[in-house]
Amino acid sequence: MSLHDRLKPFLKILKIASLWGSGALIIAFHIKKTRNTIYKVVNPRVLDAENKFSPEYIYIDDPSYDAAMKAEHDTENRQSVGLSRIWKSLKYSLAWKLLWLCRNGTKEQRNLALEQLAAFKNNKCWDCHKLAQALDKDTAVLLARTYGADLRYFLPPPIHIRCSALKPQLVSFKLKECLVAIQNIKPHSCIRAFLDKYFVNVQEQAMEIDLPSKPDSISEKELIILCLDAIHHHLLLFYNKNYDEDLSSKALIEKEILAILAELLLRYQQDSDIDMAILKVLTVLSIHKNLLNDFFQHGLIKDLSRLLRSNEIRLASSAAVTLANLSGEYFYRPGLYLLYPLYRSTTTHTCDTLLVHGLRGGVFVTWRQRDKKCTQPLGLLDVTVSDVDCDPCESKKEEPTYYDPELQQVMDDIMEMEEEAMLSNFEVVLHDLPIDAKRDSLITYSLTADKKRLALIQEEEDRCNHTLCWPRDWLPQDCDNLRILGVNYWSTLSDWLERCPLQNADIATRATELLPALIDADVGKTNVVWLAHSMGGLIVKQLLVKASQSDNNLEKSLCFNTKALFFYSTPHKGSALAAMPRAAAAVFWPSHDVRQLQENSPTLLDIHNSFIKYADSYGWETISFAETLPTLVTAFKVPIHFVEPNSADLGRGAFYQLPLDHLSICKPATRQSVLYTSVLDVLQRLTVREAEFNNAGHYLTRVADYIWYLFRNRTKQVIEIIDEAQNIERLHWLEKILLKTFTDDFSD
């Protein structure tokens, strides 16, 4: 066969392929041209007009809903093909299995399932909406406390609340109705005065215009915040752990307070003042776990999870307390703030660190890092709060960088060696060095060159990164398995400030109210370390004395597990401020909180002597700090020494005098300050001791297991020997019987 005959079939195939290919290209060209012509005449986006609004979702409380969703899921799997079907099948089946574990699994399985659900990333909107519809209230509140959970997993408020948020209404009058309802149940002079002040001109009958009138001297937002504060004030005074006896909370729920709050969150989105006012009300209502279904149906779980991630410590801590109460994992009464950890954790904390502020202080004011405004004059009516650093970070010169990473590493090592060589010849002076010390229990040591360099770097970082709560932001970085709680209570320096007549408690009453709140929060089951400033130290001393004298085992355990106490300018023997001259007292008008701090007061001395006795009995470690600089009071810069060093000295444990005033004595400048390093040293020693105890426990467990193993094996061997002996004895007995029988028969 010739070459032409051999190539003839291939030429024919090539000819057919070229004809079909050219035809396909011509058809594709005309289709594209026609498509472009149509798009110039008709807008293709008009087909998406129906999708411009987000779909609405309803709340389903039907046992057959899971079966219906499962059937729909199977139908979608049958309709999909290929890899898409396999991926969707795996993804949906995993999600449903995790949901089932969250509802029916053990505690360990539930924690793992929640972490896996929160770890789902790049989900489609419809996937999240299906998951939100399938979540029950208990799983939703646990998932809201899990780090990284998608906010789309939680249902928004119902449609009627969202529609109401779009209408021009005055929500302050809805809150006014709530105030009237609780005032009728629990009359209180503060609520009566508030209603007379802000709603005195409001006519009760229906008005012809759509919007009722409101006081013109104040904006709607400000009036809403004042109403929410009034509701919170009333709840704080009259709340009860038992929901059936908490008449104020029941009245507010009947007045749809949760729907009003959900509407406010939609009207004032990303408004921290409104968020904080709402959270103060929700934290009190959350002590009733039976209200979880109401929170869930009003879409508040989603907002609480959003606020939990806020950068503002006030919002995040309040949201964490609310979610923890609703989940039932903890019970935090009003006045307790969870500072760390904010999210759920699978590890159990081994130490509770409690922060108790002093006069005119607060959880989010007293424990901030020291800034330049700490030395400014102290006002009588408000607390000076600053969000700026004392020494703003100066812009550093950019150091040369090298493209070669190995060369960059070599140059960095050379710089470190040069810095360490220079620091080895100098002494480094850090912030907050004591000018005097007594009974110093801390080990003094000199820093090596590398530790000096690291200390200076860390000090510079702390100066540049200002924190509003140094125990919350610093301690977890240097110590593991901590729970940090803040105690908040109302106090004042002068009676010139308006106050509630029911908020006039003494030290003993405050300690009596705080003790059951700590017991309900499971404080005392692990190690406890107290940090107390000013009058807060007196409250802590009275609380521990009362717990030591109690017959309650839970209160006793709080004393047994208390390991250390830090007193920052606590007037153990009173303060000279309470004994000011009559002329000065007439101008200053000291409050009851100040008057009970008389120098050498029999009450304070009795508390002090009892505390010393129990501290020696239980072996509590105590460290005290004293101020040596006066505090500037009012705009006239009147220097006042609140607590003298002899009164701040507890008489046992380490005692340090620092060149600071009363406000800055509890505010370390950096992590190198003795105010912080002393706390860290105690916590690290407790952590090491706990680890050694656990290791010893594990060692004893292994020894016990080994002894039990030997005992079990030996017992088994003895039983086998006994059984073998019994078997041999039975054989001998049978042999004797048979022998005797045959022998007798033979003889016969």
Summary of the structure (lengths in Angstrom):
residues: 748
radius of gyration: 36.4
end to end distance: 115.6
largest distance: 134.9
contacts: 2155
relative contact order: 0.07
helix: 59%
strand: 7%
